[in-house]
Structure formats: structure tokens, C-alpha cells
């Protein structure tokens, strides 16, 4: 007489537990992301409601990410910086960052927006000069220190525009021979400089694409997959047990 069949296969049980654990972990992570995005939006809304701060005030603050800021000065038109591998509606290009010397002698990079790369990567886009005194309004942006780049190579000497894979303020400042503020200023959506029209600013859409509600929807999807994996496992195991019972009769 055959022994009682196993209801749960050890291998199937282990695989199901792995799937459920991964799905539940991803679900929890999405719930956390929803909370973080909600706090982030509230923080940015509070900052946006305030008056633009001068550069000196932004330099003193630690919580300056996305702080409204205004600076006055003149651009260094001869030495623009092109941040490589920036996409806009599926088209490869650069973010154009122009060094600005403020009226009190400080230096900061102004992110003016996106430029298309063109068909020949060896040919860098031309940058029209903006002359005369300027007053710039925008928001502080500090790039993540964990930015992923294909390779970390030294900056070229005496090549302008300077094409970079990431914004390293110390390294770029060394090439400029100045001390840069440790952040860039991203222009407002409708702002150009001088008589130049505003450039596209893809980061504005990227920051608001995934709402807290979408993160919560993703969390529910992962939770549903975990439940589905458990149900499939239980149903398949019971069917296998019934087939084994029939064979043993």
C-alpha cells in the first residue's frame, strides 16, 4: 500500500516562497516610495511658496534642494558645459550648463535646459552667447552622488564646450579656475536667457511623472501577484495530490 502523498512539493514550496517574498518586498518598497514622494511634494510646495533666496542664503542652507533662488551677474559664454546622455522625448542630447559670475564674485552653473545632440556625436552643438548683466530665477538642484555613468574619465583639457558624463562641481570648477557653488540652478520652465528662447526642460516632467498614487497602485499590483502566486501554488498542489490518489487506487 502506497504511503500518503505529499501535498506540497519541497521544490515548489521553496520557489513559491521566494516569489511571494520578492513580491511582498517590492510592494512594501512601493508603499515607502509613496510616503517619500508625498513628503517630497509637500516639502517642495512649501519651498515654492516662499520668495526666491539669494545665492549666499542658499549656500548656508542644508535643505536647499529645489529652493527658489535668484542671482544676478554675467555668463561666461566661452566655457559652457554639456551634460551628456540626457533624453527628451526619446531624442538624445545634452543639458546646457553655463557658468555665471555673480555680482559679488561667486560662481554657479546655470542649467538652461536641453539641446539635441545631432547625428554626429563628434560635433558638439553651438551655443549662442548671452551678453550683458542678467538676473536669473530658478531652483537649486543638487545631483545625486550615486549617479550611474558608463565610465568615469578625467575631464579633457582646454576643450570647450566641456562635455561631461556627470556634474562634478569641484572638477569643473578646477577646469574653470574658480570655486563653483556645490549645486546648479535650473531655470524656470518659461525662462530663457537674454534674447534666447527657453530651452526644453525634461526634468520638470520626470520629477512629477510618478505620483504617490501611482506608487500605491504599483504596491497593490505586487501584493496581488504575491496572493496570486500563493493561490496558484495551493491549487496546483491539491490537483497533484488528487491525481496521485487516483493513481494509487
C-alpha positions in Angstrom: 0.0 0.0 0.0 1.4 3.4 -1.1 2.2 6.0 1.5 0.2 9.2 1.8 1.4 11.5 -1.0 2.9 14.8 -0.2 0.5 17.7 -0.6 3.3 20.3 -1.1 6.4 19.6 -3.2 9.5 20.9 -1.4 10.9 22.5 -4.6 7.6 24.1 -5.5 7.2 25.3 -1.9 10.7 26.9 -1.9 10.1 28.6 -5.3 6.7 29.9 -4.2 8.1 31.3 -1.0 10.8 33.1 -3.0 8.3 34.6 -5.4 6.0 35.7 -2.5 8.9 37.2 -0.6 10.1 39.2 -3.6 6.6 40.4 -4.4 5.9 41.5 -0.8 9.3 43.2 -0.6 8.6 45.2 -3.7 5.1 46.0 -2.5 6.4 47.4 0.8 9.1 49.3 -1.1 6.4 51.0 -3.3 4.4 51.9 -0.2 7.6 53.5 1.2 8.2 55.3 -2.1 4.6 56.7 -2.0 5.2 58.1 1.5 8.6 59.6 0.5 7.1 61.2 -2.7 4.2 62.6 -0.6 6.7 64.2 1.8 8.9 65.4 -1.1 5.9 67.1 -2.8 4.9 68.8 0.5 8.4 70.0 1.1 8.7 71.4 -2.5 5.3 73.1 -2.3 6.4 74.7 1.0 9.6 76.0 -0.6 8.0 77.1 -3.8 5.6 79.3 -1.8 8.5 81.3 -0.4 10.3 84.2 -2.0 13.5 83.3 -4.1 16.6 83.3 -2.0 19.9 84.9 -2.9 22.9 82.6 -3.6 24.5 83.5 -0.2 21.4 82.2 1.7 21.2 79.0 -0.4 24.9 78.3 0.4 24.2 78.5 4.1 21.3 76.0 4.0 21.5 72.2 4.1 17.9 71.6 3.0 18.3 73.6 -0.2 17.2 71.1 -2.8 14.6 72.8 -5.1 14.9 76.0 -3.1 13.7 79.0 -5.2 16.8 81.2 -5.9 17.7 84.3 -7.8 21.2 85.5 -8.8 22.5 88.5 -10.9 25.7 88.5 -12.9 27.1 87.7 -16.3 27.6 84.4 -18.1 31.0 83.0 -19.1 30.0 82.4 -22.8 33.4 81.0 -23.8 33.2 77.9 -21.5 29.8 76.2 -21.5 29.4 72.7 -20.1 27.3 70.0 -21.8 25.9 67.2 -19.6 25.9 64.1 -21.8 23.2 61.4 -22.3 20.1 63.5 -21.5 16.9 62.4 -23.2 14.0 64.5 -24.4 11.0 62.7 -25.9 13.3 59.8 -27.0 15.9 62.0 -28.5 19.5 62.0 -27.2 21.1 65.3 -26.2 22.7 67.4 -23.5 21.8 69.7 -20.7 23.4 73.1 -21.2 25.1 74.5 -18.1 26.6 77.9 -18.4 29.0 79.3 -15.7 27.7 82.6 -14.2 29.8 85.0 -12.2 27.6 86.8 -9.8 27.8 90.5 -9.0 29.6 89.7 -5.7 32.2 87.4 -7.4 30.8 84.0 -6.8 30.4 81.3 -9.5 27.5 79.0 -10.1 26.3 76.8 -13.0 23.0 77.7 -14.7 21.2 74.8 -16.2 19.5 76.4 -19.2 17.8 73.2 -20.5 18.2 70.6 -23.2 20.0 70.7 -26.6 19.8 68.0 -29.2 23.0 66.0 -29.9 22.7 65.7 -33.7 23.7 62.8 -35.9 27.4 63.2 -35.5 28.5 62.8 -31.9 31.9 64.3 -32.6 30.3 67.6 -33.5 29.2 69.5 -30.4 26.2 71.9 -30.6 27.0 75.5 -30.9 25.9 77.8 -28.0 24.7 81.3 -28.8 26.3 83.9 -26.5 24.3 85.8 -24.0 26.0 89.1 -23.1 25.4 91.8 -20.5 24.1 91.7 -17.0 21.4 89.1 -16.2 19.0 88.3 -13.4 18.3 84.6 -13.2 15.5 82.9 -11.3 15.2 79.1 -10.9 15.6 76.4 -8.3 18.5 74.8 -6.6 19.4 71.3 -7.8 22.0 69.0 -6.2 22.7 65.9 -8.4 22.7 62.5 -6.7 26.2 61.4 -5.7 25.1 57.9 -6.8 24.6 58.9 -10.5 25.3 56.0 -12.8 27.8 56.7 -15.6 29.3 54.4 -18.2 32.8 55.3 -17.3 34.4 57.9 -15.0 37.1 59.6 -17.2 39.2 62.7 -16.4 37.9 65.9 -17.9 39.6 67.0 -21.1 41.9 70.0 -21.0 41.1 73.1 -23.0 38.0 71.7 -24.7 35.0 74.0 -24.7 32.2 73.3 -24.7 33.2 70.8 -22.0 31.3 67.5 -22.4 30.8 65.7 -19.1 29.1 62.5 -18.0 28.2 63.8 -14.6 28.3 67.2 -12.9 31.3 67.2 -10.6 31.4 70.8 -9.3 34.9 70.5 -7.9 36.4 69.1 -11.2 34.5 71.5 -13.4 35.5 74.4 -11.2 39.1 73.3 -11.4 38.9 73.4 -15.2 37.3 76.9 -15.0 39.9 78.0 -12.4 37.1 79.1 -10.0 35.3 77.7 -7.0 31.8 76.7 -8.1 28.8 76.6 -5.8 28.1 72.9 -5.0 24.8 72.9 -6.9 23.3 74.1 -10.2 20.4 76.5 -10.7 17.7 75.1 -13.0 15.9 77.8 -14.9 12.1 78.1 -14.6 10.1 76.5 -17.4 9.4 79.6 -19.4 12.7 81.4 -18.8 15.4 81.8 -21.5 18.5 84.0 -21.1 18.9 87.3 -22.8 17.2 87.2 -26.2 17.5 83.4 -26.4 14.2 81.4 -26.3 13.6 79.0 -23.5 15.1 75.5 -24.0 13.1 72.3 -23.2 13.4 71.3 -19.6 12.7 67.5 -19.5 13.5 67.2 -15.8 10.2 69.0 -14.9 8.1 66.1 -16.3 10.4 63.5 -14.9 10.1 64.8 -11.3 6.3 64.6 -11.3 5.6 61.6 -13.6 5.2 59.1 -10.8 2.7 60.4 -8.2 2.2 58.9 -4.7 -1.0 57.3 -6.0 0.9 55.6 -8.8 3.4 54.2 -6.3 0.4 52.9 -4.3 -1.1 51.3 -7.4 2.3 49.5 -8.0 2.3 48.4 -4.4 -1.2 46.8 -4.8 -0.1 45.1 -8.0 2.9 43.5 -6.3 0.7 42.5 -3.4 -1.8 41.0 -5.8 1.0 39.0 -7.5 2.0 37.6 -4.1 -1.6 36.5 -3.4 -1.9 35.0 -6.9 1.3 33.1 -6.5 0.0 31.6 -3.2 -3.3 30.7 -4.8 -1.7 29.0 -7.8 0.6 27.0 -5.6 -2.2 25.8 -3.4 -4.5 24.9 -6.3 -1.7 23.1 -8.2 -0.6 21.2 -5.1 -4.2 19.9 -4.4 -4.6 18.9 -8.0 -1.4 17.0 -7.9 -2.5 15.3 -4.7 -5.8 14.2 -6.2 -4.1 12.8 -9.3 -1.7 10.9 -7.0 -4.7 9.5 -5.1 -6.3 8.3 -8.3 -3.1 6.5 -9.4 -2.8 4.8 -6.0 -6.4 3.3 -6.1 
